[in-house]
Amino acid sequence: MLPTDGVIVRDPDILGGTAVFRGTRVPFKNLLDYLEGGHTLVEFLEEFPSVTREAAIAALEHAKELVIAQAR
């Protein structure tokens, strides 16, 4: 699995600094919106093939860690 550091990046030159998957122009929010809408991870990956399964899972794991840490 990829390390969580650097899977999601912000660059003012890419979509105005929106958080995106490294090496893509795919916002992390798109993944959350897909899942919230009842779609599967597989469907998201099919729609955004530039995002690897490993990167998506690492980003979700990192988000989970942040939420858990914030809730403590």
ZAGURO-610802 format. One record per residue (C-alpha): x, z, y; residue number from 1; residue in three letters. Coordinates in pm, whole numbers, plus 50000, padded with zeros to 5 digits. Layout:
REM residues N
<rec <X; Z; Y>; NUM; "ALA">
...
REM end
This chain:
REM residues 72
<rec <50000; 50000; 50000>; 1; "MET">
<rec <50115; 49937; 50356>; 2; "LEU">
<rec <50209; 50234; 50569>; 3; "PRO">
<rec <49935; 50317; 50817>; 4; "THR">
<rec <50174; 50305; 51113>; 5; "ASP">
<rec <50151; 49970; 51280>; 6; "GLY">
<rec <49867; 49819; 51076>; 7; "VAL">
<rec <49653; 49829; 51390>; 8; "ILE">
<rec <49820; 49731; 51717>; 9; "VAL">
<rec <49728; 49690; 52082>; 10; "ARG">
<rec <49888; 49428; 52301>; 11; "ASP">
<rec <49760; 49343; 52649>; 12; "PRO">
<rec <49831; 48976; 52572>; 13; "ASP">
<rec <49606; 48978; 52261>; 14; "ILE">
<rec <49234; 49007; 52335>; 15; "LEU">
<rec <49306; 49213; 52645>; 16; "GLY">
<rec <49457; 49502; 52451>; 17; "GLY">
<rec <49182; 49538; 52193>; 18; "THR">
<rec <49297; 49714; 51875>; 19; "ALA">
<rec <49363; 49436; 51621>; 20; "VAL">
<rec <49516; 49402; 51277>; 21; "PHE">
<rec <49889; 49332; 51318>; 22; "ARG">
<rec <49968; 48962; 51312>; 23; "GLY">
<rec <49606; 48860; 51373>; 24; "THR">
<rec <49349; 48839; 51648>; 25; "ARG">
<rec <49095; 49026; 51434>; 26; "VAL">
<rec <48972; 49346; 51600>; 27; "PRO">
<rec <48964; 49658; 51381>; 28; "PHE">
<rec <48614; 49714; 51521>; 29; "LYS">
<rec <48500; 49402; 51334>; 30; "ASN">
<rec <48575; 49574; 51005>; 31; "LEU">
<rec <48381; 49885; 51108>; 32; "LEU">
<rec <48089; 49671; 51228>; 33; "ASP">
<rec <48081; 49482; 50897>; 34; "TYR">
<rec <48074; 49802; 50695>; 35; "LEU">
<rec <47817; 49962; 50925>; 36; "GLU">
<rec <47600; 49654; 50884>; 37; "GLY">
<rec <47594; 49699; 50507>; 38; "GLY">
<rec <47849; 49432; 50424>; 39; "HIS">
<rec <48126; 49490; 50174>; 40; "THR">
<rec <48499; 49491; 50227>; 41; "LEU">
<rec <48514; 49174; 50017>; 42; "VAL">
<rec <48272; 49001; 50254>; 43; "GLU">
<rec <48481; 49106; 50553>; 44; "PHE">
<rec <48799; 48976; 50391>; 45; "LEU">
<rec <48632; 48646; 50308>; 46; "GLU">
<rec <48523; 48606; 50671>; 47; "GLU">
<rec <48864; 48710; 50809>; 48; "PHE">
<rec <49125; 48580; 50561>; 49; "PRO">
<rec <49414; 48663; 50793>; 50; "SER">
<rec <49351; 49033; 50719>; 51; "VAL">
<rec <49487; 49148; 50384>; 52; "THR">
<rec <49302; 49391; 50162>; 53; "ARG">
<rec <49599; 49627; 50188>; 54; "GLU">
<rec <49591; 49621; 50568>; 55; "ALA">
<rec <49216; 49684; 50578>; 56; "ALA">
<rec <49240; 49977; 50338>; 57; "ILE">
<rec <49541; 50124; 50520>; 58; "ALA">
<rec <49354; 50102; 50852>; 59; "ALA">
<rec <49047; 50271; 50704>; 60; "LEU">
<rec <49263; 50544; 50549>; 61; "GLU">
<rec <49431; 50602; 50884>; 62; "HIS">
<rec <49095; 50619; 51061>; 63; "ALA">
<rec <48973; 50867; 50799>; 64; "LYS">
<rec <49280; 51086; 50853>; 65; "GLU">
<rec <49222; 51085; 51229>; 66; "LEU">
<rec <48856; 51184; 51192>; 67; "VAL">
<rec <48937; 51462; 50946>; 68; "ILE">
<rec <49216; 51595; 51168>; 69; "ALA">
<rec <48989; 51588; 51473>; 70; "GLN">
<rec <48713; 51777; 51289>; 71; "ALA">
<rec <48945; 52069; 51206>; 72; "ARG">
REM end
